Amino acid sequence: MPHAVSYAIANSVMKQEDSDNIIALAGGGFRSMSRIAKSSPNMWEDIFRQNRENLLESIEAFSQELEMCRQMIEDRDWKALHQWMLEANALHDILD
């Protein structure tokens, strides 16, 4: 899943931004998120093929979360957005 997200981030920026503007976006967070997109397409195509069903489920779940984020921003529901971010923070309680 992180590879699919990274490839999508890289492609969306390449399609939206002039190459001169991309340099301005290349701060730490953007660089970290897009770094994985440098991975071998040959290898990751095979991995995506082998994990097709799980990856499709993960992409659907991710899409729903991203849509929720978009809707909260559109609605200016900053309190709900803040809570949504707090809930995401809990991941590192599990990982650490």
N, C-alpha and C positions, 0 to 999 in steps of 0.2 A: 504493500500500500504506500509506504513512503516514496518509493520510486515513481509510482503513478502520479502522486501529488507533485513531486519535484519536476517531472517532465511536463505536467500541466502548467505549473507556475512558469517554467522557462518558456514554454510555447505561448502562453497568454501574454507575457511581457514582450516577447519578440513580435507578436502580432499587433500590440497596442502602442509600442513605444518606438520612437526614432532611436537609432543606435547611439546617438550622442546622449540621449536621456537615460539610457540603460546604465551608463557609468554612474550617474547621479543616484540611481537606485541601489547600486552595489554596496550598500552598507552591510554591517555584520549580519543582521537578521536575514536579509534577502540573499546574501551570499551563502549563508548556512542552508537556507531552504532550497536553493537551486543547485547546490553543490552536487547532490546525488544525481542530477540530470546529466552529469558528465559520465555516468556509468555506461558500460557497453550495451548498446541496443541489441546486439546479437545474443548476449547472455540473458538479458532481461526479457526479451521477446519469448525465449524458451521458458523462462520462469513464469511469465504471465500465462503462457499456454498451459503449463502444468497445473497452475493454480487458478484457472479460469473462473470456476464457480465461486470459490472463496473470495477472489478479487472482485467479482461482480457484486457480491453481497456487501463487501467492504466499501466499494465505490458508492453503492446506493445509500448506505448508512452515512457516509461522509457527505454525500450530496444533500441529504436531509439536514444535517447539522449546518452546512454552509448556507442552505436556504433559510434556516432559522436565523442565522446570524444576519443575513441580508435583510430579512424582514424586520428584525429588531432595529437595525440601523435605519431602514426606510421609515419605520414608524417612530423613530426617535425614542425608542423604549430603552433608555440608557440603564435603568434599574434592572430590567430583565437581562440586558446584555452583560452587565456587571456580574449578575448571578450566574449566568451561563459561563462566563470566564472563570469565576470562582470554582464552579463544578469541575471545569477542565483542570484546574490546579491540583485536584485530588489525584490525578494520574501519577504525579511524582511522589506522593505518599506511598503508593504501591511500588513504584520502580526503585525508590531510594532504599 
